[in-house]
Amino acid sequence: MWAVIKYKKKEYKSLVSDLKKRVGDKIIFYNPKIKYLKKTKNKDQVFENFILGGYAFCFYEKFQEKKFLSQLSFTKGLEYFLEGHIQNQNQIVDFIKLCKNNEDKEGSLKQSFFSILQSAKIKFLNGPFSNLIFDILEKRKNNIKSTLGSMTVIINKKSNYFYSPIY
């Protein structure tokens, strides 16, 4: 059974190892991430970010038992288990499949994942428009037409520029 966990951002690795010690190696973690290249001080630097902002998916057979979850509540790095995971198994599985279908060979999400999401604004993570927020005018098959003030930009969806939706 999949559960959604909220974790302390700097303690994710220790949370994973501590939970594996407590329940064994049959526990599975999934935390979708992106990798992108960003130019800093004339150097190209690779950044890696988890997209769920302090949340991750965790699979273990006994996660349907509330007593078992309460025994794990004091695990190092864990803030809490999100309520409602039992009723939302289909949605959790569908989201994980969507993420996995849009991953590259290294396990990072491709830009195609973000193209699927519906939003009116996007923020660029790298490239010449880094950290700027654009309004989306039109989504096409291969590109997105967007504006920033009076400037109109057409972004190819297959480019190496990563953006995330703003809600």
NUFIZA-214364 format. One record per atom (N, C-alpha, C): residue in one letter; z, x, y; residue number from 1; atom name. Coordinates in pm, whole numbers. Layout:
// residues N
{A, {Z, X, Y}, NUM, CA}
...
***
This chain:
// residues 167
{M, {0, 84, -118}, 1, N}
{M, {0, 0, 0}, 1, CA}
{M, {0, 89, 125}, 1, C}
{W, {-88, 57, 218}, 2, N}
{W, {-97, 131, 344}, 2, CA}
{W, {9, 83, 441}, 2, C}
{A, {66, 178, 514}, 3, N}
{A, {159, 147, 622}, 3, CA}
{A, {113, 225, 745}, 3, C}
{V, {150, 174, 861}, 4, N}
{V, {121, 244, 986}, 4, CA}
{V, {253, 303, 1035}, 4, C}
{I, {251, 434, 1060}, 5, N}
{I, {373, 500, 1105}, 5, CA}
{I, {356, 548, 1250}, 5, C}
{K, {465, 541, 1323}, 6, N}
{K, {471, 599, 1457}, 6, CA}
{K, {551, 728, 1441}, 6, C}
{Y, {493, 838, 1490}, 7, N}
{Y, {559, 967, 1473}, 7, CA}
{Y, {574, 1038, 1607}, 7, C}
{K, {666, 1134, 1609}, 8, N}
{K, {682, 1220, 1726}, 8, CA}
{K, {566, 1317, 1727}, 8, C}
{K, {491, 1321, 1837}, 9, N}
{K, {363, 1391, 1840}, 9, CA}
{K, {369, 1537, 1798}, 9, C}
{K, {472, 1607, 1833}, 10, N}
{K, {480, 1749, 1800}, 10, CA}
{K, {538, 1775, 1661}, 10, C}
{E, {574, 1668, 1589}, 11, N}
{E, {638, 1686, 1459}, 11, CA}
{E, {559, 1624, 1345}, 11, C}
{Y, {429, 1604, 1363}, 12, N}
{Y, {348, 1540, 1259}, 12, CA}
{Y, {346, 1622, 1129}, 12, C}
{K, {327, 1752, 1140}, 13, N}
{K, {320, 1836, 1019}, 13, CA}
{K, {453, 1836, 943}, 13, C}
{S, {563, 1840, 1016}, 14, N}
{S, {692, 1839, 947}, 14, CA}
{S, {719, 1701, 885}, 14, C}
{L, {671, 1595, 948}, 15, N}
{L, {684, 1461, 891}, 15, CA}
{L, {609, 1453, 759}, 15, C}
{V, {487, 1502, 756}, 16, N}
{V, {406, 1499, 635}, 16, CA}
{V, {475, 1576, 523}, 16, C}
{S, {520, 1696, 552}, 17, N}
{S, {584, 1776, 446}, 17, CA}
{S, {716, 1714, 401}, 17, C}
{D, {793, 1657, 493}, 18, N}
{D, {921, 1595, 457}, 18, CA}
{D, {901, 1470, 371}, 18, C}
{L, {802, 1388, 405}, 19, N}
{L, {775, 1270, 323}, 19, CA}
{L, {724, 1308, 185}, 19, C}
{K, {645, 1414, 177}, 20, N}
{K, {598, 1460, 46}, 20, CA}
{K, {714, 1509, -39}, 20, C}
{K, {812, 1574, 22}, 21, N}
{K, {930, 1620, -52}, 21, CA}
{K, {1010, 1501, -103}, 21, C}
{R, {1020, 1396, -21}, 22, N}
{R, {1101, 1280, -58}, 22, CA}
{R, {1038, 1192, -165}, 22, C}
{V, {906, 1171, -158}, 23, N}
{V, {843, 1075, -250}, 23, CA}
{V, {744, 1139, -346}, 23, C}
{G, {706, 1263, -327}, 24, N}
{G, {612, 1329, -417}, 24, CA}
{G, {474, 1341, -356}, 24, C}
{D, {385, 1401, -432}, 25, N}
{D, {250, 1430, -385}, 25, CA}
{D, {155, 1310, -391}, 25, C}
{K, {200, 1197, -443}, 26, N}
{K, {113, 1080, -452}, 26, CA}
{K, {97, 1009, -318}, 26, C}
{I, {169, 1051, -219}, 27, N}
{I, {158, 990, -86}, 27, CA}
{I, {32, 1043, -18}, 27, C}
{I, {-40, 954, 52}, 28, N}
{I, {-165, 990, 118}, 28, CA}
{I, {-151, 962, 268}, 28, C}
{F, {-196, 1056, 350}, 29, N}
{F, {-195, 1039, 495}, 29, CA}
{F, {-337, 1035, 547}, 29, C}
{Y, {-358, 951, 647}, 30, N}
{Y, {-488, 949, 715}, 30, CA}
{Y, {-463, 934, 865}, 30, C}
{N, {-510, 1032, 940}, 31, N}
{N, {-494, 1033, 1085}, 31, CA}
{N, {-628, 1075, 1145}, 31, C}
{P, {-711, 980, 1187}, 32, N}
{P, {-845, 1015, 1237}, 32, CA}
{P, {-839, 1103, 1361}, 32, C}
{K, {-930, 1202, 1365}, 33, N}
{K, {-930, 1298, 1475}, 33, CA}
{K, {-1072, 1323, 1524}, 33, C}
{I, {-1079, 1381, 1643}, 34, N}
{I, {-1208, 1425, 1696}, 34, CA}
{I, {-1197, 1572, 1731}, 34, C}
{K, {-1310, 1641, 1720}, 35, N}
{K, {-1321, 1779, 1766}, 35, CA}
{K, {-1432, 1781, 1869}, 35, C}
{Y, {-1406, 1850, 1978}, 36, N}
{Y, {-1510, 1861, 2080}, 36, CA}
{Y, {-1499, 1995, 2150}, 36, C}
{L, {-1612, 2037, 2204}, 37, N}
{L, {-1623, 2164, 2274}, 37, CA}
{L, {-1609, 2138, 2423}, 37, C}
{K, {-1525, 2218, 2489}, 38, N}
{K, {-1503, 2202, 2632}, 38, CA}
{K, {-1506, 2340, 2696}, 38, C}
{K, {-1574, 2348, 2809}, 39, N}
{K, {-1584, 2475, 2879}, 39, CA}
{K, {-1462, 2491, 2971}, 39, C}
{T, {-1387, 2600, 2950}, 40, N}
{T, {-1272, 2631, 3035}, 40, CA}
{T, {-1281, 2778, 3075}, 40, C}
{K, {-1282, 2802, 3203}, 41, N}
{K, {-1290, 2939, 3257}, 41, CA}
{K, {-1405, 3018, 3193}, 41, C}
{N, {-1523, 2959, 3195}, 42, N}
{N, {-1646, 3019, 3142}, 42, CA}
{N, {-1642, 3049, 2993}, 42, C}
{K, {-1550, 2989, 2920}, 43, N}
{K, {-1542, 3005, 2775}, 43, CA}
{K, {-1553, 2868, 2710}, 43, C}
{D, {-1620, 2863, 2598}, 44, N}
{D, {-1625, 2741, 2519}, 44, CA}
{D, {-1501, 2738, 2430}, 44, C}
{Q, {-1429, 2628, 2437}, 45, N}
{Q, {-1307, 2616, 2360}, 45, CA}
{Q, {-1314, 2488, 2278}, 45, C}
{V, {-1273, 2494, 2152}, 46, N}
{V, {-1274, 2378, 2064}, 46, CA}
{V, {-1138, 2309, 2072}, 46, C}
{F, {-1142, 2179, 2100}, 47, N}
{F, {-1021, 2098, 2105}, 47, CA}
{F, {-1022, 2000, 1989}, 47, C}
{E, {-905, 1968, 1939}, 48, N}
{E, {-891, 1872, 1831}, 48, CA}
{E, {-781, 1774, 1871}, 48, C}
{N, {-813, 1646, 1870}, 49, N}
{N, {-716, 1542, 1908}, 49, CA}
{N, {-716, 1430, 1806}, 49, C}
{F, {-597, 1381, 1773}, 50, N}
{F, {-585, 1261, 1692}, 50, CA}
{F, {-609, 1142, 1784}, 50, C}
{I, {-689, 1047, 1741}, 51, N}
{I, {-731, 939, 1831}, 51, CA}
{I, {-630, 824, 1840}, 51, C}
{L, {-535, 816, 1749}, 52, N}
{L, {-443, 703, 1748}, 52, CA}
{L, {-317, 726, 1829}, 52, C}
{G, {-307, 838, 1896}, 53, N}
{G, {-197, 864, 1989}, 53, CA}
{G, {-58, 845, 1933}, 53, C}
{G, {-22, 918, 1831}, 54, N}
{G, {114, 912, 1778}, 54, CA}
{G, {131, 814, 1662}, 54, C}
{Y, {23, 753, 1618}, 55, N}
{Y, {26, 666, 1501}, 55, CA}
{Y, {-61, 726, 1392}, 55, C}
{A, {-29, 697, 1268}, 56, N}
{A, {-109, 744, 1154}, 56, CA}
{A, {-95, 643, 1040}, 56, C}
{F, {-185, 653, 945}, 57, N}
{F, {-180, 568, 826}, 57, CA}
{F, {-120, 647, 711}, 57, C}
{C, {-44, 579, 629}, 58, N}
{C, {24, 643, 518}, 58, CA}
{C, {18, 548, 398}, 58, C}
{F, {-24, 599, 282}, 59, N}
{F, {-36, 516, 162}, 59, CA}
{F, {64, 562, 56}, 59, C}
{Y, {140, 465, 5}, 60, N}
{Y, {228, 489, -108}, 60, CA}
{Y, {255, 354, -173}, 60, C}
{E, {265, 353, -305}, 61, N}
{E, {279, 228, -381}, 61, CA}
{E, {400, 145, -340}, 61, C}
{K, {511, 209, -307}, 62, N}
{K, {636, 137, -281}, 62, CA}
{K, {654, 94, -135}, 62, C}
{F, {551, 108, -53}, 63, N}
{F, {566, 70, 88}, 63, CA}
{F, {578, -81, 109}, 63, C}
{Q, {563, -159, 3}, 64, N}
{Q, {582, -303, 16}, 64, CA}
{Q, {730, -342, 8}, 64, C}
{E, {814, -249, -35}, 65, N}
{E, {957, -275, -48}, 65, CA}
{E, {1032, -235, 79}, 65, C}
{K, {1096, -331, 144}, 66, N}
{K, {1166, -304, 270}, 66, CA}
{K, {1282, -208, 249}, 66, C}
{K, {1348, -218, 135}, 67, N}
{K, {1460, -129, 106}, 67, CA}
{K, {1414, 17, 98}, 67, C}
{F, {1298, 37, 36}, 68, N}
{F, {1242, 172, 24}, 68, CA}
{F, {1206, 228, 162}, 68, C}
{L, {1145, 144, 248}, 69, N}
{L, {1110, 188, 384}, 69, CA}
{L, {1234, 223, 465}, 69, C}
{S, {1340, 146, 449}, 70, N}
{S, {1462, 176, 524}, 70, CA}
{S, {1525, 308, 480}, 70, C}
{Q, {1506, 347, 354}, 71, N}
{Q, {1555, 476, 306}, 71, CA}
{Q, {1481, 592, 371}, 71, C}
{L, {1356, 567, 410}, 72, N}
{L, {1274, 672, 472}, 72, CA}
{L, {1286, 674, 624}, 72, C}
{S, {1358, 581, 682}, 73, N}
{S, {1358, 566, 828}, 73, CA}
{S, {1417, 685, 903}, 73, C}
{F, {1493, 770, 835}, 74, N}
{F, {1551, 886, 902}, 74, CA}
{F, {1479, 1016, 868}, 74, C}
{T, {1354, 1004, 830}, 75, N}
{T, {1273, 1121, 800}, 75, CA}
{T, {1244, 1197, 929}, 75, C}
{K, {1250, 1328, 922}, 76, N}
{K, {1225, 1411, 1040}, 76, CA}
{K, {1084, 1387, 1095}, 76, C}
{G, {1076, 1357, 1224}, 77, N}
{G, {947, 1334, 1290}, 77, CA}
{G, {902, 1190, 1292}, 77, C}
{L, {964, 1105, 1211}, 78, N}
{L, {927, 964, 1205}, 78, CA}
{L, {1003, 884, 1310}, 78, C}
{E, {930, 804, 1386}, 79, N}
{E, {997, 714, 1479}, 79, CA}
{E, {1023, 580, 1411}, 79, C}
{Y, {919, 520, 1350}, 80, N}
{Y, {937, 395, 1277}, 80, CA}
{Y, {810, 360, 1199}, 80, C}
{F, {826, 267, 1107}, 81, N}
{F, {713, 204, 1038}, 81, CA}
{F, {678, 79, 1116}, 81, C}
{L, {552, 61, 1145}, 82, N}
{L, {506, -55, 1221}, 82, CA}
{L, {519, -179, 1134}, 82, C}
{E, {573, -286, 1189}, 83, N}
{E, {589, -412, 1115}, 83, CA}
{E, {452, -476, 1090}, 83, C}
{G, {441, -554, 986}, 84, N}
{G, {320, -631, 959}, 84, CA}
{G, {217, -562, 874}, 84, C}
{H, {248, -444, 821}, 85, N}
{H, {147, -374, 741}, 85, CA}
{H, {117, -446, 610}, 85, C}
{I, {212, -521, 557}, 86, N}
{I, {189, -591, 431}, 86, CA}
{I, {84, -701, 449}, 86, C}
{Q, {94, -776, 559}, 87, N}
{Q, {2, -886, 584}, 87, CA}
{Q, {-136, -838, 630}, 87, C}
{N, {-147, -716, 679}, 88, N}
{N, {-271, -666, 739}, 88, CA}
{N, {-340, -559, 657}, 88, C}
{Q, {-322, -559, 527}, 89, N}
{Q, {-383, -457, 442}, 89, CA}
{Q, {-536, -455, 451}, 89, C}
{N, {-598, -573, 456}, 90, N}
{N, {-745, -578, 463}, 90, CA}
{N, {-797, -514, 591}, 90, C}
{Q, {-732, -542, 704}, 91, N}
{Q, {-775, -484, 832}, 91, CA}
{Q, {-752, -333, 834}, 91, C}
{I, {-642, -289, 778}, 92, N}
{I, {-614, -144, 773}, 92, CA}
{I, {-719, -73, 688}, 92, C}
{V, {-748, -128, 571}, 93, N}
{V, {-847, -67, 481}, 93, CA}
{V, {-985, -67, 548}, 93, C}
{D, {-1022, -178, 614}, 94, N}
{D, {-1152, -184, 683}, 94, CA}
{D, {-1162, -80, 793}, 94, C}
{F, {-1055, -61, 871}, 95, N}
{F, {-1056, 38, 978}, 95, CA}
{F, {-1068, 179, 923}, 95, C}
{I, {-996, 208, 816}, 96, N}
{I, {-1003, 342, 755}, 96, CA}
{I, {-1144, 367, 700}, 96, C}
{K, {-1205, 266, 638}, 97, N}
{K, {-1343, 281, 590}, 97, CA}
{K, {-1439, 306, 706}, 97, C}
{L, {-1422, 233, 815}, 98, N}
{L, {-1506, 253, 933}, 98, CA}
{L, {-1494, 396, 984}, 98, C}
{C, {-1372, 447, 992}, 99, N}
{C, {-1351, 585, 1037}, 99, CA}
{C, {-1415, 684, 941}, 99, C}
{K, {-1391, 667, 812}, 100, N}
{K, {-1444, 761, 712}, 100, CA}
{K, {-1597, 759, 708}, 100, C}
{N, {-1657, 644, 733}, 101, N}
{N, {-1804, 635, 737}, 101, CA}
{N, {-1863, 704, 859}, 101, C}
{N, {-1781, 730, 960}, 102, N}
{N, {-1828, 795, 1082}, 102, CA}
{N, {-1769, 934, 1099}, 102, C}
{E, {-1734, 999, 989}, 103, N}
{E, {-1681, 1135, 993}, 103, CA}
{E, {-1791, 1236, 960}, 103, C}
{D, {-1775, 1358, 1013}, 104, N}
{D, {-1865, 1466, 975}, 104, CA}
{D, {-1810, 1536, 850}, 104, C}
{K, {-1872, 1645, 811}, 105, N}
{K, {-1833, 1717, 690}, 105, CA}
{K, {-1692, 1776, 699}, 105, C}
{E, {-1647, 1802, 821}, 106, N}
{E, {-1514, 1862, 842}, 106, CA}
{E, {-1403, 1757, 853}, 106, C}
{G, {-1438, 1630, 847}, 107, N}
{G, {-1338, 1524, 855}, 107, CA}
{G, {-1308, 1477, 996}, 107, C}
{S, {-1387, 1518, 1093}, 108, N}
{S, {-1369, 1472, 1232}, 108, CA}
{S, {-1464, 1357, 1259}, 108, C}
{L, {-1420, 1264, 1344}, 109, N}
{L, {-1505, 1152, 1379}, 109, CA}
{L, {-1625, 1197, 1461}, 109, C}
{K, {-1739, 1136, 1434}, 110, N}
{K, {-1859, 1162, 1513}, 110, CA}
{K, {-1861, 1065, 1631}, 110, C}
{Q, {-1944, 1094, 1728}, 111, N}
{Q, {-1954, 1009, 1845}, 111, CA}
{Q, {-1999, 868, 1808}, 111, C}
{S, {-2070, 853, 1697}, 112, N}
{S, {-2116, 721, 1654}, 112, CA}
{S, {-2000, 623, 1636}, 112, C}
{F, {-1883, 672, 1602}, 113, N}
{F, {-1765, 585, 1589}, 113, CA}
{F, {-1734, 517, 1721}, 113, C}
{F, {-1736, 593, 1830}, 114, N}
{F, {-1702, 538, 1960}, 114, CA}
{F, {-1811, 448, 2015}, 114, C}
{S, {-1934, 468, 1970}, 115, N}
{S, {-2044, 383, 2013}, 115, CA}
{S, {-2029, 241, 1961}, 115, C}
{I, {-1960, 225, 1850}, 116, N}
{I, {-1939, 94, 1789}, 116, CA}
{I, {-1841, 11, 1871}, 116, C}
{L, {-1741, 77, 1928}, 117, N}
{L, {-1635, 7, 2000}, 117, CA}
{L, {-1688, -58, 2127}, 117, C}
{Q, {-1635, -173, 2159}, 118, N}
{Q, {-1678, -246, 2278}, 118, CA}
{Q, {-1580, -220, 2392}, 118, C}
{S, {-1632, -170, 2503}, 119, N}
{S, {-1551, -151, 2623}, 119, CA}
{S, {-1645, -150, 2743}, 119, C}
{A, {-1590, -167, 2862}, 120, N}
{A, {-1670, -171, 2984}, 120, CA}
{A, {-1672, -35, 3054}, 120, C}
{K, {-1582, 55, 3014}, 121, N}
{K, {-1573, 186, 3077}, 121, CA}
{K, {-1558, 294, 2971}, 121, C}
{I, {-1606, 416, 3004}, 122, N}
{I, {-1588, 530, 2916}, 122, CA}
{I, {-1540, 650, 2997}, 122, C}
{K, {-1465, 737, 2931}, 123, N}
{K, {-1418, 861, 2994}, 123, CA}
{K, {-1472, 977, 2912}, 123, C}
{F, {-1539, 1071, 2979}, 124, N}
{F, {-1594, 1187, 2911}, 124, CA}
{F, {-1485, 1289, 2882}, 124, C}
{L, {-1490, 1347, 2762}, 125, N}
{L, {-1392, 1446, 2720}, 125, CA}
{L, {-1442, 1589, 2740}, 125, C}
{N, {-1574, 1606, 2750}, 126, N}
{N, {-1630, 1740, 2770}, 126, CA}
{N, {-1759, 1728, 2849}, 126, C}
{G, {-1819, 1843, 2878}, 127, N}
{G, {-1946, 1845, 2950}, 127, CA}
{G, {-1929, 1841, 3101}, 127, C}
{P, {-2038, 1826, 3173}, 128, N}
{P, {-2032, 1831, 3319}, 128, CA}
{P, {-1957, 1712, 3380}, 128, C}
{F, {-1941, 1605, 3304}, 129, N}
{F, {-1872, 1487, 3356}, 129, CA}
{F, {-1731, 1474, 3299}, 129, C}
{S, {-1675, 1584, 3253}, 130, N}
{S, {-1544, 1586, 3190}, 130, CA}
{S, {-1439, 1519, 3279}, 130, C}
{N, {-1359, 1430, 3218}, 131, N}
{N, {-1249, 1357, 3280}, 131, CA}
{N, {-1293, 1255, 3385}, 131, C}
{L, {-1422, 1225, 3393}, 132, N}
{L, {-1470, 1122, 3485}, 132, CA}
{L, {-1487, 991, 3409}, 132, C}
{I, {-1459, 880, 3477}, 133, N}
{I, {-1468, 748, 3415}, 133, CA}
{I, {-1592, 677, 3469}, 133, C}
{F, {-1677, 633, 3377}, 134, N}
{F, {-1803, 566, 3411}, 134, CA}
{F, {-1797, 419, 3369}, 134, C}
{D, {-1867, 334, 3443}, 135, N}
{D, {-1886, 195, 3405}, 135, CA}
{D, {-2010, 186, 3318}, 135, C}
{I, {-2001, 113, 3209}, 136, N}
{I, {-2116, 97, 3120}, 136, CA}
{I, {-2202, -18, 3172}, 136, C}
{L, {-2329, 12, 3196}, 137, N}
{L, {-2424, -91, 3238}, 137, CA}
{L, {-2493, -155, 3118}, 137, C}
{E, {-2534, -67, 3024}, 138, N}
{E, {-2614, -116, 2913}, 138, CA}
{E, {-2601, -21, 2794}, 138, C}
{K, {-2584, -80, 2676}, 139, N}
{K, {-2584, -1, 2552}, 139, CA}
{K, {-2716, -26, 2481}, 139, C}
{R, {-2785, 82, 2451}, 140, N}
{R, {-2912, 73, 2379}, 140, CA}
{R, {-2896, 137, 2242}, 140, C}
{K, {-3003, 135, 2165}, 141, N}
{K, {-2997, 191, 2029}, 141, CA}
{K, {-2960, 339, 2030}, 141, C}
{N, {-3025, 419, 2117}, 142, N}
{N, {-3005, 564, 2115}, 142, CA}
{N, {-2931, 619, 2236}, 142, C}
{N, {-2903, 536, 2336}, 143, N}
{N, {-2835, 588, 2455}, 143, CA}
{N, {-2753, 481, 2525}, 143, C}
{I, {-2675, 527, 2621}, 144, N}
{I, {-2590, 440, 2702}, 144, CA}
{I, {-2625, 464, 2848}, 144, C}
{K, {-2647, 358, 2921}, 145, N}
{K, {-2674, 368, 3064}, 145, CA}
{K, {-2543, 334, 3135}, 145, C}
{S, {-2497, 427, 3220}, 146, N}
{S, {-2369, 408, 3287}, 146, CA}
{S, {-2376, 455, 3432}, 146, C}
{T, {-2276, 416, 3511}, 147, N}
{T, {-2274, 453, 3653}, 147, CA}
{T, {-2137, 507, 3693}, 147, C}
{L, {-2142, 593, 3793}, 148, N}
{L, {-2023, 642, 3860}, 148, CA}
{L, {-2057, 635, 4009}, 148, C}
{G, {-2002, 534, 4076}, 149, N}
{G, {-2039, 513, 4215}, 149, CA}
{G, {-2186, 477, 4224}, 149, C}
{S, {-2263, 554, 4301}, 150, N}
{S, {-2406, 527, 4316}, 150, CA}
{S, {-2491, 607, 4216}, 150, C}
{M, {-2428, 691, 4136}, 151, N}
{M, {-2500, 776, 4040}, 151, CA}
{M, {-2516, 702, 3906}, 151, C}
{T, {-2637, 697, 3855}, 152, N}
{T, {-2666, 637, 3725}, 152, CA}
{T, {-2696, 748, 3625}, 152, C}
{V, {-2635, 740, 3508}, 153, N}
{V, {-2651, 843, 3405}, 153, CA}
{V, {-2688, 775, 3274}, 153, C}
{I, {-2784, 834, 3203}, 154, N}
{I, {-2820, 787, 3070}, 154, CA}
{I, {-2778, 895, 2971}, 154, C}
{I, {-2691, 858, 2878}, 155, N}
{I, {-2635, 953, 2781}, 155, CA}
{I, {-2693, 924, 2644}, 155, C}
{N, {-2750, 1024, 2581}, 156, N}
{N, {-2800, 1012, 2446}, 156, CA}
{N, {-2681, 1007, 2350}, 156, C}
{K, {-2679, 910, 2261}, 157, N}
{K, {-2567, 894, 2168}, 157, CA}
{K, {-2555, 1010, 2070}, 157, C}
{K, {-2663, 1085, 2048}, 158, N}
{K, {-2660, 1197, 1955}, 158, CA}
{K, {-2628, 1329, 2024}, 158, C}
{S, {-2597, 1325, 2152}, 159, N}
{S, {-2565, 1448, 2224}, 159, CA}
{S, {-2428, 1500, 2183}, 159, C}
{N, {-2396, 1618, 2226}, 160, N}
{N, {-2265, 1677, 2194}, 160, CA}
{N, {-2160, 1644, 2299}, 160, C}
{Y, {-2187, 1545, 2383}, 161, N}
{Y, {-2089, 1501, 2481}, 161, CA}
{Y, {-2004, 1391, 2420}, 161, C}
{F, {-1873, 1413, 2418}, 162, N}
{F, {-1783, 1315, 2361}, 162, CA}
{F, {-1720, 1232, 2471}, 162, C}
{Y, {-1708, 1104, 2444}, 163, N}
{Y, {-1644, 1013, 2538}, 163, CA}
{Y, {-1558, 917, 2459}, 163, C}
{S, {-1459, 862, 2525}, 164, N}
{S, {-1376, 763, 2460}, 164, CA}
{S, {-1375, 638, 2545}, 164, C}
{P, {-1363, 523, 2482}, 165, N}
{P, {-1360, 397, 2557}, 165, CA}
{P, {-1230, 384, 2636}, 165, C}
{I, {-1238, 320, 2751}, 166, N}
{I, {-1121, 290, 2834}, 166, CA}
{I, {-1106, 140, 2837}, 166, C}
{Y, {-990, 91, 2806}, 167, N}
{Y, {-966, -54, 2806}, 167, CA}
{Y, {-874, -94, 2918}, 167, C}
***
